[in-house]
Amino acid sequence: MHPTRKAAVTATALLASATITLATGCESGSTTGGSVAESPSGSSGPGCPTALAEAKRAVKTAEDVNAPWSGPTNGPRAVPDKTIVYIAQTLTNPGVAGVAKGVQEAAGVIDWRVRTLNGQGTPAGIKAAFAEALALKPDGIVIGGFDPTSTATQVEQANADGIPLIGWHAVAAPGPSENPKLFSNITTRVEEVAKISADWIIARSNGRAGVVLFTDASIPFAKRKSDLMKKELATCSGVKLLSYQNVPIPQAGSLTTKRVSSLASRFGDRWTHSAAINDLYFDHAGPALRAAGRQGDGAPFNIGAGDGDPSAFQRINGKEFQAATVPEPLSEQGWQIIDEFNRSFAGKPASGYVAPVHVTTAATSGGALSWDSEGYREAYRRIWEK
């Protein structure tokens, strides 16, 4: 997620070698051995012509900021006079807060009431917020960014009371969930996020890259995402996984700087690209890379496989050690939550819509601090006001 993807090939040090292979069995925090001979810029072709062509096509599609609306165009007219409670895991999380804002905006269009409760980022705080939400006896409750199994008793009570629950990043997969019982869960598909992140590295490096991958192996969802990135990177024989770093998110601030300093010293110019399961790693990587003599708009070119919070956009726009992110369309997802509730209240099934992945770079951000897609406001208004 940092330096914008400026085309500084001289800083990118293309990787050559007759046998550059992606190591897939590294343990967390380990590095892959073997020397990689460097070759002058442009002296060798891509290491995987077929995979490279496919990656470039996928990235070009994902970077399109004018893609037409691909979500619902039909559904029930707005059911009047409803109250929604949005339980935020914590409003200091930009993703959670961004979706809350979208929910408020969309509800205002159809004159629904929304109450946002802050779980303060702690198990006790989230349970207290959920208890307050149930006491309010709303028509619907949003599980905003936390695991519903952590409030299993309250989820069961909501189910028993006939209060539909809609999650945002509440479970791993998008759409309806039976256990826990959610009318729908709003999120992009982790498989698509992981694939496009790896494809961006393949495409941007022209099939020749030395990659460091950051993950949090203690979170099954995060580990799966990084494993999927490794799998996609492995489709290009010219890409080498230099190191697979397990840095738990709660310790990202204290560990990332030390790890990055060590990696920069060990791999030097062979380290050309990075991917991380969350943008925040690159917030902490910047100082260590700067201390190692790296430039904000040079290698390693970093992409965050998730969220796309405002600080990530700032780093990308400012060319400060993050080149790209795969952002969630937070406002759009807030509008979708209101539409899904409306379908529930009207006795209709969930829409089944999952937002396509998008890649933001300095060239496509337009200077914005979030990703806001085209067409969803008009589409949902047409559905609700017909």
C-alpha positions, 0 to 999 in steps of 0.5 A, spaced: 500 500 500 505 505 499 508 508 493 504 510 488 506 505 482 511 509 478 514 506 473 521 507 476 524 501 472 531 502 474 529 502 482 525 495 480 531 491 479 528 485 474 530 478 476 533 473 472 535 466 472 534 460 468 530 457 474 526 462 478 521 459 482 516 461 487 517 457 493 510 455 496 512 452 502 515 457 507 514 458 514 511 464 517 517 469 517 521 465 513 525 466 507 527 462 501 534 461 499 537 461 493 541 467 489 538 470 484 542 474 478 540 481 477 540 483 469 540 490 466 533 493 465 529 490 459 535 485 458 530 479 459 523 478 457 517 476 462 518 470 465 511 467 464 508 470 457 501 467 458 500 468 466 502 475 464 497 477 459 492 474 463 494 478 469 494 485 465 487 483 462 485 482 469 488 488 472 486 493 466 479 491 468 480 492 475 483 499 475 477 501 471 474 507 474 468 508 470 465 501 470 458 500 469 454 498 475 453 491 475 449 490 481 441 490 482 436 493 478 430 490 480 427 489 487 422 491 492 419 498 493 422 501 499 418 499 505 416 505 510 418 507 517 423 502 519 429 503 524 436 500 523 441 499 529 448 499 526 453 496 531 460 498 529 466 494 532 469 500 533 468 507 529 476 508 529 476 503 524 475 507 517 472 501 514 467 500 519 466 507 519 465 508 512 460 503 511 456 506 517 456 513 513 453 509 507 448 506 511 446 513 514 446 516 507 442 510 504 437 510 510 435 517 509 433 517 502 427 512 504 426 516 511 428 510 515 432 511 522 439 509 523 442 508 530 450 507 530 453 504 536 460 503 538 463 497 540 469 500 542 473 495 539 473 490 545 469 484 546 465 487 552 464 493 548 461 489 542 457 485 547 454 491 551 453 495 544 449 488 542 445 488 548 443 496 547 441 494 540 436 488 542 433 493 547 431 498 542 427 493 539 429 495 532 427 492 525 434 490 523 441 490 526 448 490 522 453 486 525 459 491 523 466 488 522 466 483 528 465 476 528 458 474 530 460 468 534 463 472 539 456 474 541 453 468 539 447 468 545 445 475 542 445 473 535 440 467 537 436 472 541 435 477 535 434 470 531 428 468 536 425 475 536 425 475 528 430 481 527 434 480 521 441 481 521 446 483 516 453 483 516 459 487 514 465 483 514 462 479 519 463 472 516 468 469 510 463 469 505 458 474 502 451 472 501 446 469 506 449 465 512 446 459 516 451 459 521 451 464 524 444 466 521 445 472 517 440 475 512 446 476 508 453 478 509 456 484 505 464 483 503 468 482 496 470 475 495 477 474 498 479 469 492 478 475 488 481 480 492 487 475 493 488 474 485 488 481 483 493 483 488 498 477 486 496 479 478 497 486 480 505 484 482 505 480 476 503 485 471 506 491 474 513 487 474 512 484 467 513 477 470 519 478 473 519 480 481 522 478 488 516 479 493 515 479 500 508 477 503 506 480 509 500 476 513 497 474 520 497 467 520 493 467 527 487 469 523 484 464 518 481 468 514 487 472 513 492 466 512 487 464 507 488 470 503 495 470 503 495 463 501 491 464 495 496 470 493 502 465 494 498 460 489 497 466 484 504 468 484 506 461 483 503 461 476 508 466 474 515 462 473 519 469 473 516 471 480 520 469 486 517 469 493 523 472 497 520 471 504 513 470 507 512 474 514 507 472 519 506 479 523 500 479 527 496 485 526 496 487 533 503 487 533 504 490 526 506 497 529 512 494 533 514 488 529 513 491 521 519 496 522 524 491 525 522 486 519 522 490 514 529 493 516 532 486 516 529 484 509 531 490 506 538 489 508 538 481 506 535 482 499 537 489 497 535 490 490 532 483 489 526 485 493 522 489 488 514 488 490 510 486 496 503 484 498 500 484 505 493 482 507 491 489 510 494 496 508 496 498 515 503 494 514 505 499 509 504 504 514 509 501 519 514 499 513 515 506 510 520 509 516 524 502 515 524 503 508 526 510 508 532 509 513 534 503 508 535 508 503 529 507 499 525 512 495 517 513 496 516 512 489 521 506 488 521 499 489 519 495 493 512 497 490 507 495 495 500 493 494 495 492 500 490 486 499 484 489 503 480 495 505 483 501 502 482 506 508 484 513 507 491 513 510 492 508 504 490 512 499 494 518 502 500 514 501 498 512 494 497 519 492 503 521 495 507 516 493 510 514 500 511 507 500 505 504 497 503 503 490 496 500 490 490 497 494 484 493 493 479 497 496 472 496 499 467 500 496 465 502 503 459 507 501 456 502 496 456 497 501 452 501 506 447 502 501 447 495 499 446 493 506 439 498 506 437 494 500 438 488 503 434 489 509 428 492 504 428 485 501 428 482 508 422 486 510 418 485 503 419 478 504 424 477 498 431 473 498 437 477 498 440 480 492 446 475 491 450 481 489 458 482 490 461 488 488 467 486 483 474 488 486 477 494 484 485 496 484 486 503 486 493 507 484 495 514 484 493 514 476 486 512 478 485 515 485 483 522 482 486 524 489 480 521 493 481 518 499 476 512 498 473 508 492 466 510 490 464 506 484 459 509 479 451 508 479 449 505 485 446 511 488 441 512 482 440 504 481 438 503 488 433 510 488 430 507 482 429 500 485 426 504 492 422 509 489 419 505 483 
